[in-house]
Amino acid sequence: MVDSEGIKKYIRPHLMGFSGYSASTSPDTLEGKIDVPIASVIKMNANENPYGCSPKVLKALAQCKHFNIYPDDGQQELRKLLAKYAGVPAERIVAGHGSNSLIDLIVRLFVGPDDEVVNCVPTFDIYRFSTEICGGALVNINREADFSIDIKKVKAAVSPKTRLIFLATPNNPTGNIIPRQDILEIISTGVPVVVDEAYYEFSGETMMPATAQYNNLIVLRSFSKWAGLAGLRVGYGVFPPGISEYLMAIKIPHNVSVAAEIAVKESLADVKYLHDKVEAVIKERARLYDELKKLTCLKPYPSRANFIYCQVLQGSANELYQKLQRKGILVRYFDNPLLNNGIRISVGKPEHTDALIKALHELE
Ligand SMILES: Cc1ncc(COP(=O)(O)O)c(C=O)c1O
C-alpha cells in the first residue's frame, strides 16, 4: 500500500480544509438509485439549455478535419467574432474555457494572500472557490430577504485591501438582477468590479456599453446557457483598456478548444435561431412561475434568468430534492442557511414543466 500521508504535508496549508465547488448531479451517477430509467431523467438542475445548441454547430463539428491542430492561442478570429456580438473592441476581450475559468483567471490576476474580495451572498460559489484557492479573504455581504443587495453595505465593505467586487446579475441561484444605478454606484468605488452576465440573453439587461466608460468595470458572459454550449465550455470577458493583455499572458495556452471555437462561430452565425429558443425559455419561465405559485408547499421568486428559485414552505428542501430525484426529476438543492430551505429549478421545455408540476402535486 502506498502511504499518501507523507506527501500531504507539502500541500499548501490553506487548501488542506478547502471545500470544493459542489457541482450538480449528473444522471450517470444515479443508476440503480432512482425509480425511472436514466434515459428518462428530466434535468432541471444545471441551468442548461433544454433545446441544445444550434444545428449549425453540430454540422460544422461533424465536418471538421483539423482537431489534430492546436487552436490559435491569441484567439484572433474568436475575439473578432465576440467583439462584433458584444459591441466592444476585440483587444479588450479574453475568451476562456467557460466563464468559470475567466473568474478564476481574474482572481489570479488581482488577488493574493490576505487581499479582500467583496462577495454578495448567497451567490455563485465560484467567486468563493477561486478567492480561497488564491489565499484571498472573502468579505461576505448578506443579501436582503428578497435577495437584493444593499449597496450601502457593499460600499462600506470596501477597504484598502479590496481587490475585487463580484456582482452576478441575474444572480445565481436567486434569479434577480441588480439595478443599473446600483451597479454604477458600486463602480464609483474605483475598485475592479466584475459584473457576471452569464444569463444576459435571458434578462436583456447588460452593463456591456458601460465598459467603454469605466476603467474598473469587467463584464463576463457565457455561451453555456443561451447558446446551449455548456458541454463545450466557452465564455468571455470584456476588460478595461490594458487589462486583457495581462490575462492573455497568464492564461493557460490554448484555453479554448478548436471545437469550442467552431461552436462559437456557428452559434454567432445562427443568432436568430438561438434567440428564438431563448424566447421559448422566457415564455416557459413565466408559465413555470405561475404553476409553482399555485402550490402551497413552494414560494417561487421572480427570475430574470433561465431558472427559478423557490423557498420550500413545508418540510425540508433537501428531502423534496431527493424525492423529486427518485421520480427522475433533477433540481438543485444548496445546503446553505442563507438560502432559507430552497431549491432552484431550471426552466425546461413545456413537457418538463408539466412533469415537474405533476410530481410536485403528487408529493404535496
Ligand atoms: C452566475 C454564473 N456565472 C458563471 C457561470 C459559469 O458558466 P460557464 O463556466 O459554464 O460559462 C455560471 C454557471 O452556472 C453562473 O451561474
The ligand as an SDF file (V2000), in Angstrom:
LIG
                    3D

 16 16  0  0  0  0  0  0  0  0999 V2000
  -23.5230   33.3820  -12.3940 C   0  0  0  0  0  0  0  0  0  0  0  0
  -22.7220   32.3930  -13.1830 C   0  0  0  0  0  0  0  0  0  0  0  0
  -21.5420   32.7640  -13.6850 N   0  0  0  0  0  0  0  0  0  0  0  0
  -20.7890   31.9300  -14.3920 C   0  0  0  0  0  0  0  0  0  0  0  0
  -21.2000   30.6400  -14.6300 C   0  0  0  0  0  0  0  0  0  0  0  0
  -20.2720   29.7290  -15.3450 C   0  0  0  0  0  0  0  0  0  0  0  0
  -20.6610   29.4340  -16.6120 O   0  0  0  0  0  0  0  0  0  0  0  0
  -19.7050   28.6700  -17.6140 P   0  0  0  0  0  0  0  0  0  0  0  0
  -18.4120   28.3850  -16.9190 O   0  0  0  0  0  0  0  0  0  0  0  0
  -20.4280   27.4370  -17.9960 O   0  0  0  0  0  0  0  0  0  0  0  0
  -19.5130   29.6280  -18.7630 O   0  0  0  0  0  0  0  0  0  0  0  0
  -22.4140   30.1970  -14.1390 C   0  0  0  0  0  0  0  0  0  0  0  0
  -22.8240   28.8160  -14.3800 C   0  0  0  0  0  0  0  0  0  0  0  0
  -23.7360   28.2830  -13.8290 O   0  0  0  0  0  0  0  0  0  0  0  0
  -23.1930   31.1010  -13.3850 C   0  0  0  0  0  0  0  0  0  0  0  0
  -24.3620   30.7240  -12.8540 O   0  0  0  0  0  0  0  0  0  0  0  0
  1  2  1  0
  2  3  1  0
  2 15  2  0
  3  4  2  0
  4  5  1  0
  5  6  1  0
  5 12  2  0
  6  7  1  0
  7  8  1  0
  8  9  2  0
  8 10  1  0
  8 11  1  0
 12 13  1  0
 12 15  1  0
 13 14  2  0
 15 16  1  0
M  END
$$$$
